[in-house]
Amino acid sequence: DFHSILIPTDINFQQFYKYVTKKLNLDSNSSGNKIKLKYQDEDMDYVMLDGEDDWMIVREWLEEGNQKILTV
């Protein structure tokens, strides 16, 4: 499934993760499993978004390309 969610880019990965799971009514704690997030990069490949380092790469990519949309 794909969803459009407006989020600020000046947040860290933990905040991003909580924001996405809350907006999509997903609770990773109820099942004990972490929800996996992937994003679509400039090559149209889906790449795992799994921590602060990945989030920083995404933010830089969005800023460099003046992108406003991230497909997660």
ROGUZA-959836 format. One record per residue: residue number from 0; residue in one letter; x, z, y of N, C-alpha, C in turn. Coordinates in Angstrom, 1 decimal. Example, Ala and Ser with C-alpha at 12.3 -4.5 7.8 and 13.67 -1.06 7.14 Angstrom:
<rs>
@n->0 res->A nX->13.2 nZ->7.8 nY->-5.7 caX->12.3 caZ->7.8 caY->-4.5 cX->13.2 cZ->7.8 cY->-3.3
@n->1 res->S nX->12.8 nZ->7.1 nY->-2.2 caX->13.7 caZ->7.1 caY->-1.1 cX->12.9 cZ->7.9 cY->0.0
</rs>
This chain:
<rs>
@n->0 res->D nX->0.8 nZ->0.0 nY->-1.2 caX->0.0 caZ->0.0 caY->0.0 cX->0.9 cZ->0.0 cY->1.2
@n->1 res->F nX->0.4 nZ->-0.6 nY->2.3 caX->1.0 caZ->-0.6 caY->3.6 cX->0.1 cZ->0.0 cY->4.6
@n->2 res->H nX->0.7 nZ->0.8 nY->5.5 caX->0.0 caZ->1.5 caY->6.5 cX->0.7 cZ->1.3 cY->7.8
@n->3 res->S nX->0.0 nZ->1.2 nY->8.9 caX->0.6 caZ->1.2 caY->10.2 cX->0.5 cZ->2.6 cY->10.9
@n->4 res->I nX->1.6 nZ->3.2 nY->11.2 caX->1.7 caZ->4.5 caY->11.8 cX->2.6 cZ->4.5 cY->13.0
@n->5 res->L nX->2.2 nZ->4.9 nY->14.1 caX->3.0 caZ->5.0 caY->15.3 cX->3.8 cZ->6.4 cY->15.3
@n->6 res->I nX->5.1 nZ->6.3 nY->15.4 caX->5.9 caZ->7.5 caY->15.3 cX->7.0 cZ->7.4 cY->16.4
@n->7 res->P nX->7.5 nZ->8.5 nY->16.9 caX->8.6 caZ->8.4 caY->17.8 cX->9.9 cZ->8.1 cY->17.0
@n->8 res->T nX->10.9 nZ->7.5 nY->17.7 caX->12.1 caZ->7.2 caY->17.0 cX->13.2 cZ->8.3 cY->17.2
@n->9 res->D nX->12.9 nZ->9.2 nY->18.1 caX->13.9 caZ->10.3 caY->18.4 cX->13.7 cZ->11.5 cY->17.5
@n->10 res->I nX->13.2 nZ->11.3 nY->16.3 caX->13.0 caZ->12.5 caY->15.4 cX->14.0 cZ->12.3 cY->14.2
@n->11 res->N nX->14.3 nZ->13.4 nY->13.5 caX->15.2 caZ->13.3 caY->12.4 cX->14.4 cZ->12.9 cY->11.1
@n->12 res->F nX->15.1 nZ->12.7 nY->10.0 caX->14.5 caZ->12.2 caY->8.8 cX->13.4 cZ->13.2 cY->8.3
@n->13 res->Q nX->13.7 nZ->14.5 nY->8.3 caX->12.8 caZ->15.5 caY->7.8 cX->11.5 cZ->15.4 cY->8.6
@n->14 res->Q nX->11.6 nZ->15.2 nY->9.9 caX->10.4 caZ->15.1 caY->10.7 cX->9.6 cZ->13.8 cY->10.4
@n->15 res->F nX->10.4 nZ->12.7 nY->10.2 caX->9.8 caZ->11.5 caY->9.9 cX->9.1 cZ->11.5 cY->8.6
@n->16 res->Y nX->9.7 nZ->12.1 nY->7.6 caX->9.1 caZ->12.3 caY->6.2 cX->7.8 cZ->13.1 cY->6.3
@n->17 res->K nX->7.9 nZ->14.2 nY->7.0 caX->6.7 caZ->15.0 caY->7.1 cX->5.6 cZ->14.3 cY->7.8
@n->18 res->Y nX->5.9 nZ->13.6 nY->8.9 caX->4.9 caZ->12.8 caY->9.7 cX->4.3 cZ->11.8 cY->8.8
@n->19 res->V nX->5.0 nZ->11.0 nY->8.0 caX->4.5 caZ->10.0 caY->7.2 cX->3.6 cZ->10.6 cY->6.1
@n->20 res->T nX->4.1 nZ->11.6 nY->5.4 caX->3.3 caZ->12.2 caY->4.3 cX->2.0 cZ->12.8 cY->4.8
@n->21 res->K nX->2.1 nZ->13.4 nY->6.0 caX->0.9 caZ->14.0 caY->6.5 cX->-0.1 cZ->13.0 cY->6.9
@n->22 res->K nX->0.3 nZ->11.9 nY->7.6 caX->-0.6 caZ->10.9 caY->8.1 cX->-1.2 cZ->10.1 cY->6.9
@n->23 res->L nX->-0.5 nZ->10.0 nY->5.8 caX->-1.1 caZ->9.3 caY->4.6 cX->-1.8 cZ->10.3 cY->3.6
@n->24 res->N nX->-1.9 nZ->11.6 nY->4.1 caX->-2.5 caZ->12.6 caY->3.2 cX->-1.9 cZ->12.7 cY->1.9
@n->25 res->L nX->-0.6 nZ->12.7 nY->1.9 caX->0.2 caZ->12.8 caY->0.6 cX->0.9 cZ->14.2 cY->0.7
@n->26 res->D nX->1.0 nZ->14.9 nY->-0.4 caX->1.6 caZ->16.2 caY->-0.5 cX->2.6 cZ->16.2 cY->-1.6
@n->27 res->S nX->3.9 nZ->16.0 nY->-1.3 caX->4.9 caZ->16.0 caY->-2.4 cX->5.0 cZ->17.4 cY->-3.0
@n->28 res->N nX->4.6 nZ->18.4 nY->-2.4 caX->4.8 caZ->19.8 caY->-3.0 cX->3.8 cZ->20.1 cY->-4.1
@n->29 res->S nX->2.6 nZ->19.4 nY->-4.0 caX->1.5 caZ->19.7 caY->-5.0 cX->1.9 cZ->19.3 cY->-6.4
@n->30 res->S nX->2.6 nZ->18.2 nY->-6.5 caX->3.0 caZ->17.7 caY->-7.8 cX->4.4 cZ->18.1 cY->-8.2
@n->31 res->G nX->5.2 nZ->18.6 nY->-7.2 caX->6.6 caZ->18.9 caY->-7.5 cX->7.5 cZ->17.7 cY->-7.3
@n->32 res->N nX->6.9 nZ->16.5 nY->-7.1 caX->7.7 caZ->15.3 caY->-7.0 cX->7.9 cZ->14.9 cY->-5.5
@n->33 res->K nX->9.0 nZ->14.4 nY->-5.2 caX->9.3 caZ->13.9 caY->-3.9 cX->8.7 cZ->12.5 cY->-3.7
@n->34 res->I nX->8.1 nZ->12.2 nY->-2.7 caX->7.5 caZ->10.9 caY->-2.4 cX->8.6 cZ->10.0 cY->-2.0
@n->35 res->K nX->8.7 nZ->8.8 nY->-2.6 caX->9.8 caZ->7.8 caY->-2.3 cX->9.3 cZ->6.9 cY->-1.2
@n->36 res->L nX->10.2 nZ->6.7 nY->-0.2 caX->9.9 caZ->5.8 caY->0.9 cX->10.9 cZ->4.7 cY->0.8
@n->37 res->K nX->10.4 nZ->3.5 nY->1.1 caX->11.3 caZ->2.3 caY->1.2 cX->10.9 cZ->1.6 cY->2.5
@n->38 res->Y nX->11.8 nZ->0.9 nY->3.0 caX->11.5 caZ->0.1 caY->4.2 cX->12.0 cZ->-1.3 cY->4.0
@n->39 res->Q nX->11.4 nZ->-2.3 nY->4.7 caX->11.7 caZ->-3.7 caY->4.6 cX->12.7 cZ->-4.0 cY->5.6
@n->40 res->D nX->13.9 nZ->-4.5 nY->5.2 caX->15.0 caZ->-4.8 caY->6.2 cX->14.9 cZ->-6.2 cY->6.7
@n->41 res->E nX->15.9 nZ->-6.6 nY->7.5 caX->15.9 caZ->-7.9 caY->8.1 cX->16.0 cZ->-9.0 cY->7.1
@n->42 res->D nX->16.5 nZ->-8.8 nY->5.8 caX->16.5 caZ->-9.8 caY->4.8 cX->15.2 cZ->-9.8 cY->3.9
@n->43 res->M nX->14.3 nZ->-9.0 nY->4.4 caX->13.0 caZ->-8.8 caY->3.7 cX->13.1 cZ->-8.1 cY->2.3
@n->44 res->D nX->14.2 nZ->-7.4 nY->2.1 caX->14.4 caZ->-6.6 caY->0.9 cX->13.9 cZ->-5.2 cY->1.2
@n->45 res->Y nX->13.4 nZ->-4.6 nY->0.2 caX->13.0 caZ->-3.2 caY->0.3 cX->14.1 cZ->-2.2 cY->-0.1
@n->46 res->V nX->14.4 nZ->-1.3 nY->0.9 caX->15.6 caZ->-0.5 caY->0.8 cX->15.1 cZ->1.0 cY->0.8
@n->47 res->M nX->15.6 nZ->1.8 nY->-0.1 caX->15.2 caZ->3.2 caY->-0.2 cX->15.6 cZ->3.9 cY->1.1
@n->48 res->L nX->14.7 nZ->4.7 nY->1.6 caX->14.8 caZ->5.5 caY->2.8 cX->14.8 cZ->7.0 cY->2.3
@n->49 res->D nX->16.0 nZ->7.5 nY->2.1 caX->16.1 caZ->8.8 caY->1.3 cX->16.8 cZ->9.9 cY->2.0
@n->50 res->G nX->17.1 nZ->9.8 nY->3.3 caX->17.8 caZ->10.9 caY->3.9 cX->18.2 cZ->10.5 cY->5.4
@n->51 res->E nX->18.9 nZ->11.5 nY->6.0 caX->19.2 caZ->11.3 caY->7.4 cX->20.1 cZ->10.1 cY->7.6
@n->52 res->D nX->21.1 nZ->9.8 nY->6.7 caX->21.9 caZ->8.7 caY->6.9 cX->21.1 cZ->7.4 cY->6.9
@n->53 res->D nX->20.2 nZ->7.2 nY->6.0 caX->19.4 caZ->6.0 caY->5.9 cX->18.5 cZ->5.9 cY->7.2
@n->54 res->W nX->18.0 nZ->7.0 nY->7.6 caX->17.1 caZ->7.1 caY->8.8 cX->17.9 cZ->6.6 cY->10.0
@n->55 res->M nX->19.1 nZ->7.1 nY->10.1 caX->20.0 caZ->6.7 caY->11.3 cX->20.2 cZ->5.2 cY->11.3
@n->56 res->I nX->20.5 nZ->4.6 nY->10.1 caX->20.7 caZ->3.2 caY->10.0 cX->19.4 cZ->2.4 cY->10.4
@n->57 res->V nX->18.3 nZ->2.9 nY->10.0 caX->17.0 caZ->2.3 caY->10.4 cX->16.8 cZ->2.3 cY->11.9
@n->58 res->R nX->17.0 nZ->3.5 nY->12.4 caX->16.8 caZ->3.6 caY->13.9 cX->17.8 cZ->2.7 cY->14.7
@n->59 res->E nX->19.0 nZ->2.6 nY->14.2 caX->20.0 caZ->1.7 caY->14.9 cX->19.5 cZ->0.3 cY->14.8
@n->60 res->W nX->19.1 nZ->-0.1 nY->13.6 caX->18.6 caZ->-1.5 caY->13.3 cX->17.4 cZ->-1.8 cY->14.2
@n->61 res->L nX->16.5 nZ->-0.9 nY->14.4 caX->15.3 caZ->-1.1 caY->15.2 cX->15.7 cZ->-1.2 cY->16.7
@n->62 res->E nX->16.6 nZ->-0.3 nY->17.1 caX->17.1 caZ->-0.4 caY->18.5 cX->17.8 cZ->-1.6 cY->18.8
@n->63 res->E nX->18.8 nZ->-2.0 nY->18.0 caX->19.6 caZ->-3.2 caY->18.2 cX->18.7 cZ->-4.5 cY->18.3
@n->64 res->G nX->17.8 nZ->-4.6 nY->17.4 caX->16.9 caZ->-5.8 caY->17.4 cX->15.7 cZ->-5.7 cY->18.3
@n->65 res->N nX->15.6 nZ->-4.6 nY->19.0 caX->14.5 caZ->-4.3 caY->19.9 cX->13.2 cZ->-4.4 cY->19.1
@n->66 res->Q nX->13.2 nZ->-3.9 nY->17.8 caX->12.1 caZ->-3.9 caY->16.9 cX->11.2 cZ->-2.8 cY->17.2
@n->67 res->K nX->9.9 nZ->-3.0 nY->17.0 caX->8.9 caZ->-2.0 caY->17.2 cX->8.2 cZ->-1.6 cY->16.0
@n->68 res->I nX->8.4 nZ->-2.4 nY->14.9 caX->7.6 caZ->-2.2 caY->13.7 cX->8.6 cZ->-2.0 cY->12.5
@n->69 res->L nX->8.3 nZ->-1.0 nY->11.7 caX->9.1 caZ->-0.7 caY->10.5 cX->8.1 cZ->-0.7 cY->9.4
@n->70 res->T nX->8.3 nZ->-1.6 nY->8.4 caX->7.4 caZ->-1.7 caY->7.2 cX->7.9 cZ->-0.7 cY->6.2
@n->71 res->V nX->7.1 nZ->0.3 nY->5.9 caX->7.5 caZ->1.4 caY->5.0 cX->6.6 cZ->1.4 cY->3.8
</rs>
